[in-house]
Amino acid sequence: MSPIKQRLLEAIERTPEPLLEQTLAFLEFLTSRTQFAIAPDFDSDFDSDNDSNDQILADLKASLHQASSGQTFPISELWDDINV
């Protein structure tokens, strides 16, 4: 089994039951959208050799702060500028 599949299975095991349906729907959406296109490289901004744990933690804290302070986008707008 590839390392990414192992990580996915581990993440699924940690995912609360109410989120599993949404997670599955999102994964199916991504799969259907990328069947005939090149899948996006979600790890392109992350380099485990160069990104420090401190930087990763700072980015996570900034993201959590944005979410908790309402600096978010409605779901209906998230896909507006994506042309696949």
N, C-alpha and C positions, 0 to 999 in steps of 0.2 A: 504494500500500500504506500502511496506517495506521502511525503510529509504533509502536504497541504490537505489531503483527504483525512489524514489522522487528526490534524488540527481542527478541521471541520467537525469531525465526529466528537472530539473532546468539547468543542464549543456547544454542540447540540446537547450534550449531556448536562451542561451547566445552564442551559437556557430554560427559563421558567415555562411551564406548560402553556400559559396564555399567549406567549410570544411565538410559540412554535408554528402556529398556523400562518401568522404574518411572515415569519422567516421563510417558510416554505413557499408562500405566494411570491415573495420577492425573488427567491432563488429561481422559481419557475419563470418569472418575468425576465430575469437576466438571461436565462437559458434560451428562452424563446426569441429574445431580441438579438442574441449573438450567434444563433445557429448559422447564419449566412454571412456574418461579419466577424471581424477580428475582435476577440474579447478585449475589453479595456484592461490595462495593466494597473490594478489598484495599488500595487506595491511600488510603483515607480517613484513615489516621493519618499519612500522609506528605504534606508540602507542600513542594515543591522550592523555593518562594520563601522559606519561613520556617525550614525545617529546615537547620541548618548542617551542613557536612561533619563538623565535630567531634562534633556530637550523633549523627549517623548512625554514625560510627566508634565512639563510646562505646556505643551500643546494640548494634552488631555484636559488640564485644568482650565485653559483658555476656552476650549470647546464646551466644557461643562458650565463655565460662567456664562458664555453666550446663550446656551440653552436655558439656563435658569433665569436669565434676565430678559428672556423673551426675544432675543435676537435670532429668530428662526424664520424659515420660509414655510408658507402653507404647502402641504403635500401637493396640492393641485398645480403649483407653480414649479415644482422641482424638475420636471421634465420638459419645460417650455422651450429651452434653447438647445435641446439635445436632438440631433438629427442622425439617426442610425440607419 
